[in-house]
Amino acid sequence: MERNIRTVEDVLRLLDGLFAPEADRWTAGGASWWDGFYADRDRSVPFFVAKPDENLVSYLDRGLLTGGRALDLGCGPGRNALHLASSGFEVDAVDLSPAALAWAGERAGTTGVAVRFHCGDAFANPTAPDGTPAGELVGPYDLIYDSGCFHHLPPHRRISYLALLDRALAPGGHFGLSCFAAGAMGSELADADLYRGSGLRGGLAYTPESLRTLFADLTEVELRRMRDEPPESPHFGEPFLWTALFRRDVAP
């Protein structure tokens, strides 16, 4: 008989187990799943392209983001991290997959920009690509950016996500997000139904109202659908995604 739940993190890990094997997509043990996903770089996967998100480029071009320290959550092959670094940011980028980070490192080598890549769970203690401890990603960051990580999390892990924003996002800093849009991509089951054996079905869809509710402690700067970018565009854009930019207000 086990009676060993003492902390909120113990409860979160217990709930993670209800989503096995899908839990491999957000827990530290998921490296092998994502390594397999990134193994064939020639696959027709939209975000394998070496292009930054069109909304991120727009934020920079309009002066909504002006530099500082940035954290790229679930950076994959590094396309947004590298663009931020080339735009003057000091960038930490974290992903579960060593294969994704190896690809990102190769891209960084060809562009000549510097990014600190970390391998592991952003909510815990990632390591550097060589396996040495990199320490907790505590910030403060002027920008935390997430292109496609959030919608892979089950509802209970939003607690971990919001806690990361709370401790790591600087006052006056920005949080940028792209995620599945309801009606276009992802599961639209209610949160409670996901715990009744339905699973995440590849990712969760969100409405603008749900995003505003979840990030109500931040001030909305912009929330819109991502623009559909043609193949010849230098930017990534898929209309099945929401894009959002929020700001943490400075306390009076």
C-alpha positions in Angstrom: 0.0 0.0 0.0 1.4 3.4 -1.0 0.4 6.6 0.8 3.2 8.9 -0.4 1.5 12.0 -1.8 2.8 15.0 0.2 3.2 17.8 -2.3 1.4 19.5 -5.2 4.2 18.1 -7.4 3.4 14.6 -6.2 -0.2 15.1 -7.3 0.8 16.5 -10.7 3.0 13.4 -11.3 0.2 11.1 -10.3 -2.1 12.9 -12.8 0.7 12.6 -15.5 0.3 8.9 -15.2 -3.3 9.0 -16.3 -2.1 10.1 -19.7 0.6 7.5 -20.3 2.1 7.0 -22.9 1.1 10.6 -24.0 2.9 11.9 -20.9 6.2 11.4 -22.8 5.4 14.5 -24.7 5.8 16.9 -21.7 7.8 15.0 -19.0 11.5 14.6 -18.8 11.1 10.9 -19.9 9.8 12.0 -23.2 13.1 12.5 -24.9 13.0 9.2 -26.8 9.5 10.0 -28.2 10.6 13.4 -29.5 13.9 12.1 -30.7 12.0 9.7 -32.9 9.8 12.6 -34.1 12.8 14.6 -35.1 14.8 11.7 -36.5 13.8 12.3 -40.1 14.5 15.9 -40.9 13.0 15.6 -44.4 9.5 14.8 -43.1 6.7 17.1 -44.1 6.3 18.8 -40.8 5.3 22.5 -41.0 7.6 23.7 -38.1 10.7 21.9 -39.4 11.4 24.9 -41.6 14.2 27.2 -40.7 11.8 30.2 -40.4 10.7 32.3 -37.4 7.0 32.7 -36.6 5.5 35.6 -38.6 3.9 37.0 -35.4 7.3 37.0 -33.6 8.8 38.9 -36.5 5.9 41.3 -36.4 6.3 42.0 -32.6 10.0 42.9 -33.3 9.3 45.0 -36.4 6.7 47.0 -34.5 8.9 47.6 -31.5 6.6 45.6 -29.1 9.7 43.6 -28.2 12.9 45.5 -27.8 15.6 43.1 -26.6 16.9 41.7 -23.3 16.8 38.1 -22.0 14.6 35.6 -23.7 13.5 32.0 -22.9 12.2 29.8 -25.8 10.1 27.0 -24.4 10.0 23.8 -26.5 12.4 25.4 -29.0 12.7 22.3 -31.3 15.2 22.9 -34.0 15.7 26.5 -32.8 14.1 28.6 -35.5 12.6 31.2 -33.2 15.5 31.1 -30.7 17.9 31.9 -33.5 15.8 34.8 -34.8 15.6 36.3 -31.3 19.4 35.9 -30.9 20.0 37.6 -34.3 17.7 40.4 -33.1 19.8 41.1 -30.1 18.3 39.0 -27.4 20.3 36.9 -25.0 18.6 33.6 -25.4 18.0 30.4 -23.4 16.2 27.7 -25.3 14.9 24.5 -23.8 13.6 21.3 -25.3 13.1 17.7 -24.1 14.8 16.2 -27.2 18.6 15.9 -27.7 17.9 15.3 -31.4 16.1 18.6 -31.7 18.8 20.5 -29.9 21.5 18.9 -32.0 19.7 20.2 -35.1 19.3 23.6 -33.5 23.0 23.6 -32.6 23.9 22.9 -36.2 21.6 25.8 -37.4 23.2 28.1 -34.9 26.6 27.1 -36.2 25.7 28.1 -39.7 24.2 31.4 -38.7 26.9 32.4 -36.3 24.5 33.5 -33.5 24.8 32.4 -29.9 22.0 30.6 -28.0 22.3 28.7 -24.8 20.5 25.4 -25.4 19.2 23.4 -22.4 17.9 19.8 -22.6 15.1 18.6 -20.3 11.9 19.7 -18.6 11.6 23.5 -18.4 9.5 23.1 -15.2 12.4 21.2 -13.5 16.2 21.4 -14.0 17.3 21.1 -17.7 20.9 20.2 -18.6 23.2 21.6 -21.2 23.4 19.5 -24.4 26.6 17.8 -23.1 24.7 16.5 -20.1 26.1 18.9 -17.5 23.6 20.5 -15.2 22.4 23.9 -16.5 20.4 24.9 -13.4 16.9 26.0 -13.1 15.6 28.5 -15.6 14.7 31.2 -13.1 15.0 34.4 -15.1 14.1 37.1 -14.9 13.3 37.0 -18.6 12.1 40.0 -20.6 10.4 37.6 -23.0 9.2 34.0 -22.6 8.1 32.6 -26.0 6.3 29.4 -26.7 5.5 28.2 -30.2 3.7 24.9 -29.9 4.5 23.6 -26.4 1.5 24.8 -24.4 -1.1 22.9 -26.4 0.6 19.6 -25.6 0.2 20.0 -21.9 -2.7 18.4 -20.0 -4.9 20.7 -17.8 -3.1 20.0 -14.5 0.3 20.9 -16.0 -1.0 24.5 -16.7 -0.3 24.9 -12.9 3.4 24.2 -13.6 3.3 26.4 -16.6 1.8 29.4 -14.8 4.2 28.9 -12.0 7.1 29.1 -14.4 5.7 32.4 -15.8 5.2 33.7 -12.3 8.8 33.1 -11.2 10.7 33.7 -14.5 8.9 36.6 -16.3 10.3 40.0 -15.4 8.0 42.9 -14.5 7.3 44.7 -17.7 8.3 41.5 -19.6 6.3 39.8 -22.4 4.9 36.3 -22.9 4.3 35.2 -26.5 2.4 32.1 -27.4 1.2 30.2 -30.5 -1.2 27.3 -29.9 -3.9 25.2 -31.6 -7.1 27.2 -32.4 -10.5 25.7 -31.6 -12.3 24.8 -34.8 -9.1 24.4 -36.7 -6.8 22.0 -34.9 -6.7 20.0 -31.7 -9.1 18.4 -29.2 -12.0 20.4 -28.0 -13.0 18.1 -25.2 -13.7 19.7 -21.8 -10.9 19.5 -19.3 -12.7 17.1 -17.1 -13.4 14.7 -20.0 -9.7 14.4 -20.7 -9.3 12.5 -17.4 -12.0 10.0 -18.3 -9.8 8.0 -20.7 -10.0 10.3 -23.8 -6.4 11.4 -23.7 -5.0 14.6 -25.3 -5.5 13.3 -28.9 -2.3 15.0 -30.1 -3.0 18.4 -28.4 -5.6 20.7 -27.0 -7.5 23.4 -28.8 -8.1 26.8 -27.3 -10.5 29.7 -27.8 -9.5 33.4 -27.3 -11.7 33.4 -24.2 -10.0 30.4 -22.7 -6.5 32.0 -23.3 -7.6 35.3 -21.7 -8.9 33.4 -18.7 -5.8 31.3 -18.2 -3.5 34.2 -18.5 -5.7 36.7 -16.7 -2.8 37.8 -14.5 -1.1 39.3 -17.6 -2.2 42.2 -19.8 -3.2 41.3 -23.3 -1.3 43.1 -26.0 -2.5 41.2 -29.1 -4.4 38.0 -29.8 -5.1 36.9 -33.3 -4.9 34.0 -35.7 -1.5 33.3 -37.2 -1.3 34.5 -40.8 -1.0 31.9 -43.5 2.4 32.4 -45.0 3.2 31.0 -48.5 6.0 28.6 -49.1 8.3 31.3 -50.5 7.8 33.5 -47.4 10.8 33.9 -45.1 8.4 33.5 -42.1 6.4 30.6 -40.7 2.7 31.0 -40.6 -0.2 28.5 -40.2 -3.8 29.7 -39.8 -4.7 26.8 -37.5 -2.8 28.5 -34.7 -3.7 31.4 -32.3 -0.9 33.9 -31.7 -0.9 35.9 -28.5 1.3 38.5 -26.8 0.8 39.3 -23.1 2.7 41.7 -20.8 3.4 41.5 -17.1 2.6 44.9 -15.7 5.0 46.7 -13.4 3.7 46.9 -9.9 2.9 50.5 -8.9 
